[in-house]
Amino acid sequence: MRMRYETGGLMRPLEELVAVARLEHVTAAADELGVPQPTLSRSLARLSATVGAPLLRRQGRGVVLTRHGRRLAAAAERAVAEVATAVREIRAETDPTGGTVRLGFQHVMGTDLVPTALRTLREGWPDIRVELHQGGADPLVEGVAAGESDLSLVATVLGELRPGLVGRVLGTQELVLLVPRDHALARAGARAGDGDARRVELQRIGGEPFVAMAPGFGMRTITDRLLRDAGLRVRPTYECEDLATVGGLVAAGLGVGLAPVGTGHPGTVEVPLTTADGVPTRSVQLLWSESSISSPPVATLRDVLVETVPALLGRPATVSRPRTS
């Protein structure tokens, strides 16, 4: 005999009724479900008593459902299918060698950081499926808090995280000024061997047309803070939703902008910057909730990101738990 309780026994009496309704024979249903026939008969009798009406009646050598039995069996079949689907999905998500993980990340991280980490994951855990979600930093943080994502890679100023969220700083990226190739500041972008001597003060962009990320994106939050700290009141000429567009607008001579080093666009020059606080940087952080990390595939991808991303950023990882308990 073999077990056929697809919901793991969560809806056992209803699954039994559905099996009897389909086979129209108690013994055959008991054999399919993997239980003794007397046990199944007693279970069906208890279900009838619970409902308050007979659900089966004998007909020849088999059984048929009563009017009440047909009504309950039809509803039970739908309910069993729904619950069985949920059980299968939950088991898939918690399978230590497979399952599904929902990963959120900012667009610029999709060019190198995330693909490299996913390649490492695929090599060690080929059965883990990853659902990818891209967006601005603020929505990504909210997505983890709301349970819409299991993990998120963000680069923003987070401060204190709400209870239940955990953050780990994976490294930092230097921020540079993007200017068109023919811009007066472009010659300061020759980085090789220059050290800090050729760095440009952030204040020098005052009066320049400025291209920025849209509000809600991590790069915009960081940019606004840097400009405010430098005493600059800059109103963006253009606001974008990805750094590739920022680079394109800068290359077209429509302004200058801030970006992580190495993400420049053809036709632009990355100019090293300095501020009163030193070289401007942004921290790349990995976020997860304390509840989601209990899922084995989520923990596996978390560990892969912690191992691979710091090397790609060029800095050792540091642990940060900016939350209150």
Beta strands, then each sheet from edge to edge (+ up, - down):
strand 1: 56-59
strand 2: 62-65
strand 3: 100-105
strand 4: 129-134
strand 5: 151-154
strand 6: 165-180
strand 7: 200-201
strand 8: 211-213
strand 9: 238-240
strand 10: 257-260
strand 11: 268-274
strand 12: 281-289
strand 13: 318-319
sheet 1: 1+ 2-
sheet 2: 4+ 3+ 5+ 12- 6+ 10-
sheet 3: 4+ 3+ 5+ 12- 6+ 11- 7-
sheet 4: 4+ 3+ 5+ 12- 6+ 13-
sheet 5: 8+ 9+
end
